[in-house]
Amino acid sequence: MRFMKVIARDRSGSGAGETVQLRFHHTEQDWREASAREVAQLRSFTRTYLKCAWFNAADEDTRHLRIFALNPGSDGTPESVRLHFHQGKTIAYKAAVHDLDNDGRFEVVLCSDVDNDGRANRTDRSRVTALVKQFLKFGWF
């Protein structure tokens, strides 16, 4: 399954992620990093992701996001996009959006407190929706 792995790091020790590494996976072992052009296309994605406060210290990569689309109808348009926030090999929490009628709009957004502010609210749903829209623009599904 194809997925994008996102790893943010706090290299300065300031308590906020400041660098983001994007890896495009065909399989767990077969992946490539984003090119400069691809990173520019996903700049909005990376800004939104950093607001989720899911980052590592220095050169660690334990915390990361895996985002992938599901297209069970095989029509070329995803019906579901899933976000798995990992702590090592364990999924710490998940989020998902679903396009129930395949019209390109998300009728269902499921998420918890993805920005780690202690509240699961409209801001979390907005962040998940923004991440998914940017991911889908890139066409990595």
C-alpha positions as CSV (number, residue, x, y, z in Angstrom):
1,M,0.0,0.0,0.0
2,R,1.2,3.5,-0.9
3,F,1.4,6.0,1.9
4,M,3.2,9.2,2.9
5,K,5.2,9.3,6.1
6,V,5.7,12.7,7.8
7,I,8.4,13.2,10.4
8,A,8.7,16.5,12.2
9,R,11.6,17.5,14.4
10,D,12.4,20.1,17.0
11,R,16.2,20.5,16.3
12,S,16.6,23.6,18.4
13,G,14.9,22.3,21.5
14,S,12.4,25.1,21.5
15,G,9.5,22.8,22.2
16,A,8.0,23.2,18.7
17,G,8.6,21.3,15.5
18,E,10.4,23.3,12.9
19,T,11.6,20.8,10.2
20,V,9.5,18.3,8.4
21,Q,10.6,15.3,6.4
22,L,8.3,13.8,3.8
23,R,8.8,10.2,2.7
24,F,6.7,8.7,-0.1
25,H,6.4,4.9,0.4
26,H,5.4,2.2,-2.1
27,T,6.1,-0.3,0.6
28,E,7.7,-0.1,4.1
29,Q,11.1,-0.7,2.6
30,D,10.7,1.1,-0.8
31,W,10.5,4.8,-0.3
32,R,11.9,8.1,-1.5
33,E,12.1,11.6,0.1
34,A,10.2,14.5,-1.4
35,S,12.1,16.7,-3.9
36,A,12.4,20.4,-3.4
37,R,9.5,20.9,-5.9
38,E,7.3,18.5,-4.0
39,V,8.1,20.1,-0.7
40,A,7.1,23.5,-2.2
41,Q,3.8,22.0,-3.3
42,L,3.1,20.6,0.2
43,R,4.2,23.8,2.1
44,S,0.6,24.3,3.3
45,F,0.5,20.7,4.4
46,T,3.7,21.0,6.4
47,R,2.5,24.2,8.1
48,T,-0.8,22.5,9.1
49,Y,1.1,19.4,10.3
50,L,3.4,21.4,12.6
51,K,0.3,22.7,14.3
52,C,-0.5,19.2,15.3
53,A,2.5,19.2,17.7
54,W,3.4,15.7,16.8
55,F,7.2,16.0,16.5
56,N,10.5,14.5,17.7
57,A,13.5,15.9,19.4
58,A,16.7,16.3,17.3
59,D,17.2,13.4,14.9
60,E,14.7,11.0,16.3
61,D,11.9,9.7,14.1
62,T,9.7,7.8,16.6
63,R,6.7,10.0,16.2
64,H,5.4,10.2,12.7
65,L,2.2,10.4,10.7
66,R,1.2,7.9,8.0
67,I,-1.4,9.2,5.6
68,F,-3.0,7.1,2.9
69,A,-6.1,6.9,0.8
70,L,-8.4,4.0,0.2
71,N,-10.2,3.5,-3.1
72,P,-12.3,0.3,-2.8
73,G,-14.3,1.2,-5.9
74,S,-11.1,1.4,-8.0
75,D,-12.5,4.5,-9.8
76,G,-9.4,6.6,-9.2
77,T,-11.0,8.8,-6.5
78,P,-10.5,8.0,-2.9
79,E,-13.5,7.3,-0.7
80,S,-11.5,7.4,2.5
81,V,-8.3,9.0,3.7
82,R,-6.7,7.8,6.9
83,L,-4.2,9.4,9.2
84,H,-2.3,7.3,11.7
85,F,-0.2,9.2,14.2
86,H,2.5,6.7,15.3
87,Q,4.6,6.6,18.5
88,G,7.2,4.1,17.3
89,K,5.4,1.0,15.9
90,T,2.2,1.8,17.9
91,I,-0.6,3.9,16.5
92,A,-1.2,6.6,19.2
93,Y,-4.3,7.9,17.6
94,K,-6.1,8.0,14.3
95,A,-8.2,10.3,12.1
96,A,-10.1,9.7,8.9
97,V,-12.3,11.4,6.4
98,H,-14.9,9.8,4.2
99,D,-16.5,10.8,0.9
100,L,-19.7,8.7,1.2
101,D,-21.1,9.6,-2.2
102,N,-17.9,10.0,-4.2
103,D,-18.6,13.6,-5.0
104,G,-15.2,14.9,-3.9
105,R,-16.5,16.4,-0.6
106,F,-16.0,14.8,2.8
107,E,-19.3,14.0,4.5
108,V,-17.6,12.5,7.6
109,V,-14.6,13.6,9.5
110,L,-13.5,11.4,12.4
111,C,-10.7,12.6,14.7
112,S,-9.7,13.1,18.3
113,D,-7.4,15.8,19.7
114,V,-4.9,15.9,16.8
115,D,-3.3,19.2,17.8
116,N,-2.7,18.0,21.3
117,D,-4.3,21.0,23.0
118,G,-6.4,18.9,25.4
119,R,-9.7,19.4,23.4
120,A,-11.2,17.5,20.5
121,N,-13.1,20.2,18.6
122,R,-13.8,22.0,15.3
123,T,-10.1,23.1,15.1
124,D,-9.0,19.4,15.0
125,R,-11.6,18.6,12.3
126,S,-10.4,21.6,10.3
127,R,-6.7,20.5,10.6
128,V,-7.5,17.0,9.5
129,T,-9.6,18.2,6.6
130,A,-6.8,20.6,5.5
131,L,-4.1,17.8,5.7
132,V,-6.3,15.5,3.7
133,K,-7.1,18.1,1.0
134,Q,-3.4,19.0,0.6
135,F,-2.4,15.3,0.5
136,L,-5.0,14.6,-2.2
137,K,-3.8,17.5,-4.4
138,F,-0.5,15.8,-4.5
139,G,-2.0,12.7,-6.0
140,W,-0.1,10.2,-3.9
141,F,-2.8,7.5,-3.7
